[in-house]
Amino acid sequence: MKLKITTPIVSVTWLHENINAENLIIFDATIPKVGISISESLEKKQIIGARFFDIKKGFSLQNSQYPNTILSSNDFEQRAQNLGVNKDTCIVVYDDHGIYSAPRVWWLFKTFGFTNIAVLDGGFPEWNRNGLPVENPAKEEYEKGDFIVKYQSDKISFTDDVLLGIQQEVCITDARSRARFFAEELEPREEIRSGHIPNSFNLPYTELQVDGKMKDSVALSLIFSRVNLKQNRFIFTCGSGITACILALGLEISGNSNYSVYDGSWSEWGSRKDLPVKTK
């Protein structure tokens, strides 16, 4: 049986029931949270059969000035193929934090034209809570896939797009904490200024979640309508392009796909002295 996903998020029950599907690939996309260290003494476990999707070293531009910069279409295609991704693959992606970095992978695939992908609601903690099968990670080689990129430029924004958006009817929405948005605390990267993009709104990604799982479509729709009263297009931003993708996921769960993600996010904006910054 070949799986076709029609929703941006799936439950651990759904994944467990479909785990033997012939076209299923499960990606573990865990990265450390900014400013939080992970104990080395904890033995890493993963969902049975999962493959590691290395956001930092494998799927971000390594010589970029800014963290997590998106790859070229050709590089993404080659690296996804090397992980065994085919045109007809069904991907479920998760992380060890609940829902933190997995939406970045979901958004990357959407941006490169692949839609048969969903985020695992609650991630590994939810899988573990339900006593579902886990294993120790092991390095593996995979049969090369035939995935082909179809770049969707409307899903990504760059600095010039955001500058234009400040002047136009675009809802620039920042997923960082309120304290970071209003410069009440310093940025984790000390070379970056504190504050936010002018005319942007603050919507901490944590407001979209309860106990590591996404809120339902009705609650999410209400949250986004409060931020964006005119129902304009969203540009999502954050610290380095990771948690902005949680906002993108939340918006799609609510039934709206009128958004893009600012790839450079505050790492770029806050470090460039030629760009305007607000603190109130």
LUMKELO-231085 format. One line per 5 residues: for each residue x, y negated, z negated of C-alpha. Coordinates in steps of 0.02 Angstrom, whole numbers, always signed. Example, Ala and Ser with C-alpha at 12.3 -4.5 7.8 and 13.67 -1.06 7.14 Angstrom:
residues 2
+615 +225 -390  +684 +53 -357
This chain:
residues 280
+0 +0 +0  +67 -172 +50  +26 -316 -66  -37 -486 -10  -45 -621 -144
-179 -754 -131  -146 -848 -294  +9 -942 -355  +12 -846 -519  -18 -665 -570
-40 -579 -738  +74 -447 -814  -72 -325 -801  -84 -355 -613  +103 -333 -591
+107 -173 -693  -38 -102 -593  +48 -143 -428  +230 -112 -475  +250 +35 -355
+189 -59 -201  +308 -28 -57  +335 -211 -12  +352 -280 -190  +510 -369 -248
+522 -434 -427  +645 -576 -457  +717 -624 -626  +756 -809 -605  +811 -847 -784
+927 -995 -815  +971 -1073 -983  +860 -1217 -1040  +950 -1385 -1040  +1022 -1420 -1212
+979 -1248 -1282  +1112 -1113 -1300  +1067 -930 -1286  +1144 -807 -1409  +1269 -692 -1323
+1229 -557 -1450  +1057 -528 -1376  +1063 -385 -1251  +988 -439 -1086  +837 -340 -1029
+734 -356 -872  +571 -295 -799  +600 -125 -724  +660 -139 -545  +693 -327 -553
+827 -411 -449  +922 -563 -512  +888 -723 -415  +1035 -835 -457  +966 -1012 -446
+1126 -1095 -504  +1265 -1004 -410  +1173 -918 -268  +1032 -1033 -219  +1096 -1209 -255
+1224 -1307 -155  +1389 -1283 -246  +1481 -1439 -185  +1337 -1557 -221  +1354 -1708 -336
+1191 -1656 -419  +1135 -1492 -499  +1013 -1373 -412  +1023 -1459 -242  +926 -1362 -111
+1021 -1254 +16  +1015 -1274 +204  +884 -1171 +294  +1016 -1054 +364  +1101 -1024 +196
+936 -991 +108  +881 -871 +244  +1044 -772 +237  +1046 -760 +47  +863 -712 +35
+894 -577 +167  +1041 -515 +64  +921 -489 -82  +815 -379 +32  +676 -503 +72
+575 -458 +227  +441 -552 +321  +309 -440 +241  +384 -436 +66  +276 -480 -83
+376 -573 -217  +336 -594 -402  +458 -706 -495  +480 -727 -682  +600 -793 -813
+644 -754 -994  +570 -916 -1064  +388 -889 -1017  +370 -1008 -870  +521 -1120 -848
+636 -1086 -699  +530 -959 -604  +422 -1095 -522  +581 -1165 -443  +602 -1003 -346
+416 -1003 -300  +434 -1181 -234  +595 -1141 -139  +511 -1000 -45  +358 -1108 -10
+472 -1245 +56  +556 -1120 +171  +390 -1058 +237  +361 -900 +136  +191 -891 +51
+173 -711 -12  +245 -756 -182  +179 -786 -358  +246 -829 -530  +219 -705 -671
+110 -789 -802  +199 -786 -970  +356 -713 -891  +463 -585 -980  +399 -628 -1156
+222 -584 -1102  +280 -424 -1016  +375 -375 -1173  +229 -417 -1288  +123 -295 -1191
+252 -155 -1214  +280 -135 -1027  +436 -47 -957  +604 -137 -962  +783 -89 -919
+961 -153 -929  +1014 -255 -777  +1133 -171 -656  +1226 -241 -505  +1153 -174 -344
+1169 -197 -157  +1007 -210 -59  +964 -169 +120  +967 -331 +217  +794 -403 +249
+721 -487 +403  +649 -642 +317  +648 -795 +431  +641 -974 +368  +503 -1090 +428
+553 -1253 +343  +408 -1354 +271  +474 -1532 +256  +314 -1593 +172  +356 -1494 +14
+518 -1588 -24  +559 -1771 -55  +724 -1861 -56  +775 -2028 -132  +719 -2133 +17
+548 -2049 +10  +532 -2093 -175  +585 -2274 -145  +450 -2285 -12  +327 -2199 -130
+352 -2334 -263  +281 -2461 -141  +142 -2349 -73  -6 -2257 -147  +93 -2105 -204
+82 -2033 -380  +263 -2006 -438  +249 -1892 -589  +391 -1848 -707  +395 -1681 -799
+524 -1732 -930  +480 -1763 -1112  +402 -1928 -1165  +560 -1972 -1263  +671 -1952 -1110
+547 -2041 -996  +540 -2195 -1109  +727 -2193 -1148  +696 -2153 -1331  +831 -2020 -1322
+987 -2001 -1217  +993 -1890 -1064  +1077 -1718 -1085  +1205 -1771 -955  +1295 -1920 -1030
+1340 -2001 -863  +1156 -2026 -822  +1056 -2179 -874  +900 -2162 -981  +726 -2212 -922
+616 -2174 -773  +575 -2217 -593  +471 -2377 -579  +283 -2347 -555  +300 -2165 -606
+193 -2071 -731  +246 -1955 -871  +170 -1780 -879  +282 -1666 -984  +276 -1491 -910
+236 -1421 -1083  +63 -1502 -1072  +20 -1379 -934  +56 -1227 -1043  -7 -1136 -1196
+104 -1004 -1279  +215 -990 -1125  +70 -965 -1005  -11 -1088 -885  -177 -1166 -931
-326 -1119 -823  -375 -1207 -662  -511 -1313 -741  -397 -1379 -879  -256 -1412 -755
-371 -1502 -634  -428 -1617 -775  -247 -1654 -827  -195 -1701 -650  -351 -1806 -619
-310 -1910 -774  -136 -1946 -708  -190 -1975 -528  -360 -2061 -531  -357 -2103 -345
-312 -1924 -294  -158 -1984 -200  -16 -1871 -145  +101 -1819 -287  +290 -1827 -291
+350 -1722 -437  +516 -1760 -522  +607 -1705 -681  +787 -1692 -742  +863 -1588 -603
+721 -1516 -499  +677 -1366 -609  +527 -1417 -716  +454 -1527 -578  +413 -1360 -496
+306 -1314 -648  +199 -1467 -608  +190 -1409 -427  +135 -1236 -484  +4 -1311 -600
-66 -1420 -461  -82 -1271 -344  -168 -1169 -479  -293 -1313 -491  -327 -1295 -304
-226 -1444 -240  -71 -1427 -131  -46 -1612 -90  +127 -1633 -166  +314 -1630 -140
+460 -1606 -262  +600 -1734 -275  +752 -1623 -258  +879 -1743 -334  +760 -1792 -475
+829 -1894 -621  +1003 -1820 -603  +1019 -1917 -442  +909 -2067 -479  +981 -2100 -652
+1162 -2084 -597  +1147 -2203 -449  +1173 -2384 -502  +1089 -2449 -343  +919 -2379 -394
+796 -2469 -510  +759 -2397 -683  +619 -2437 -806  +616 -2396 -992  +439 -2453 -1040
